[in-house]
Amino acid sequence: MQRVSGLLLLLCLCNSQLSFSQQAITTSNFDEKLVTVQANDLFGSLKMLSEQTGAAVFFAADLANISADFYYSGDDDLTSIIRLIATQYKVNIKQLEGSLIVSKLTINAVENDKSINAPSPSEKKGIPLEEVISSASSVQTKRARRYSVNTDVNPGDAVRVESISLMNAASFATNNLADSLLNVAGISASYDSAEARQVAMRGLSGDFIHVALNGMQTLAIHGSSLDSRGQNERAIAFDFNVLPSELFEKVDIVKEYSVVQDSGGIAGNINLYTSSTEQLMDEESQLNTMFEYSQTDFVDEPTYRGAFSWQYKRRHWFYMLGGSINHKVTQEQGYNTYRWRHLDVASTDISQLSTDIQQKLQAQEVYFPRGNRYSIWNNTIKQQGVTAAVHYYGDNFSHKLDWLYAELNNQKQEYHLSTRGINSSALVAGSEQPSKITQLEIDEHDYLRFAEFENAQIATESRQINKTTQFSQLTWRGDYWLSAKLKLNWLLGSSKNELDVPKDEKVFLKGFSNLTTDYSPQLAHPHNSYGMDLQSSRQWQLDEIDIQANQSLIEQQQGNIGFSYQHGATLWQFGIQYKRFVDERVQKQQDDLYKREFNTGLLDSALDGELSKIVDYHKEVSWLGVNNSNVAKRYLTDIRLDSGDILDSQSYSLERINSAAWLQYEYQQDDYSVDLGMRIEHFDEQVRQAKNFESKNSCYSRPLFSANFRHALSANWQARLNVSENLTPVATKYFNPTKQQLSGITGYEVSNTSLSAYESQQFTMQLIGSVDSHTQLVSSLYVKKLSGLINYQQVADDKNLYQRVNQATAWVKGIDIDLTHHLQPYITLNAAYSYADSERDYRFADMFKYTGQLEGLSKHVANFSVDYHQPTWGSRLQLNYRSGYISEINYQQIWVDQFETGFLPFKRINWSSYFALNDVLELNVGVNNLSNEYYREYAGQHHAIYNTTQAGRQYYLRFILML
């Protein structure tokens, strides 16, 4: 409450200060109703207009300056002035929410009545623009900041592109790029410590999304606290928390496909850009800096974040340098369960239970929670990044050199109070005194609901992890007009993601206590109560130490050469592409260190003050853990992990060479456009084990087709039809070459290196337009057929061997609706809703079949925001909702564990406001995760409580200086 009160007091002071500022502005403007513009070129005329009217001016990237004298002196009738400028310089100028968009003169049937159009000469049509140039002064442009999501960047094209302008969104701060993407219909996210980590699109997980950075496909991974709860880092889903959001200018989202795009995005393509030649005239430079202070629930230490961006343009050259630094402390806490499992209760005393329950226990039909525990995940994050760019724009030649480096360091400390008996349950294991179950209630699915144990085996786990991710990328893109009709474009790029975990140490304490466990469904989270003093060192003894180290390397190289030939309204595009993708992982591990010595008395297992530590972070209970650093000094000084400790099942590499060629025909008129294309993809894959370097190779080719059509139904409405084929390569984890024993049956899982990419066929209908002068609608109806999804089958010549195969098929059907309504000049409402539905068969040979939703598919995703925007201040309230979804179907454990795991519905509310204190200084305040929702996982088809965590609210105060 003190934090909230402080923010409210600051908000009141800002409003008081702003009231005087606004009076001064109003008084000043009252006497300045005349506008005088006198210049000898287009850019100069619009710059003078912007400075006197406050209108931000944005230029299309392909628009060159035009020399001609212009003079105006008169009333500040903006519409009349820009009409005169447009006529004089023969350009197109559109008014949009207080800004002016300037482009080459063209007739567009879907322009609204504020556009200024004139007959246009024929012109070249190249690849769709990537940048928007703002030529207003930095002060005026920053004042025009409204969180900008353009739902149709190129309305004349058959494939729709949605774009988020991040440079105009700084006032509505977000933790990372994934948070920003939640403003787009059909996009949802998974969270780590209340920060969006990976995104899903149209019902498909991040493994099906193609992410490109500055035109090059790339993959950043870091892992998560969630990974210790069954998540897997060897996917191909992009971890958006690796890269600082301050280093980016724009994000484009494309949900439909044409063959000139990279393949790989069955769900869609997300294109990130670090540089944009915005806001600058010749000889003009701009420097923006930002400092943020924030505080999070559960954590006493504040977060500090700073960033800068310097940009300079001189004639044909553009230079940019940016950097950011972030020091952040987070905590996630809650109740955590390994899995639910059928148990052999062994010698456990069950005599007090009913006959029916005893029979179920003896038949191993009851599911017990494994490792049911209270948990704390502390994380100290240090993140830094730098980006630089040099662009050149000539008459018939342009190129862009972009470089980015980011580093993310985590010092993680986990503490768990758990059960650790038979299969990590409460039942005592081994030769210890047996446990006794005095009361047991189960639900209709035979899952434990309530139980009382005597002499339960419990444990505490203290885990310390040091983790560093280094990401770098260099790209060179360019265009060269070989003639008036023929253009050459190219891309060369290289990126690297190195994840190093040199230290991952777990220390376990052992104890015995009476225990009551309550998994009643009406509880917000499960509850344990204990019959011992959990903080007393006399109740605990050292049990064992586990150590681990991981190294992961992802390297990518890409080269594209393309040509576009324009003849009248016809455009031909053709090109070739080369990609190399390498994913290497080595994991070293030693378990059960000193377990025999501690349990037989060879080493003293008693705890002293140097080793023990009271864990009092959890809001429910406190317990005794250890000081990991002191334990390491005493017991791990001479322990080293070497090649003999490599864990085969997690140590292997995949190299994938992907070559492609494409040809596309496009025809565009004012009221319709069409494109038809074909693409050939070829893959060579090699899987190699880390220890013996034995490799297996495979190759395959696939043709892809696309056909897209746009038709202008009227001046305000247009429709699109999109039909396409696409593919997404299978994630690295499915190529594991290690033979692994299965649980619950006699058999082994073996590798299948001949797996091929998932394939899709998609049909989409879209309707886009203005319901009235205040309301815009974007709607889509889509159907996708996915084939080649993974199942298991027996190897033909050995019935005890099983392998993954491309076998399953799924249909995904859904709708996207995005509605924007300008309630008043300063109030904007936006509502986006998506529905997706799909089913597929999950099979393990002939032994198991289950029909359920696709992993990662949420049926309902909704986003709603209210924006209030004034020239000097504004506020935003945003709500995101994602319905429940399956996160994993676990084939390998289906005979002993629950096979389905997923997340229950989750909503998130953010609030933010900005205040222009003067021409160069802005203040932001806000609260992220305002509702502080529980993030809840379930187990089993009936959604039994599984994991429940909270991360707290984040309160922030941010200053932005614009020079």
Order of alpha helices (4+ residues) and beta strands (2+ residues): alpha-beta-alpha-beta-beta-alpha-beta-beta-beta-alpha-beta-beta-alpha-beta-beta-beta-beta-beta-beta-beta-beta-beta-beta-alpha-beta-beta-beta-beta-beta-beta-beta-beta-beta-alpha-beta-beta-alpha-beta-beta-beta-beta-beta-beta-beta-beta-beta-beta-beta-beta-beta-beta-beta-beta-beta-beta-beta-beta
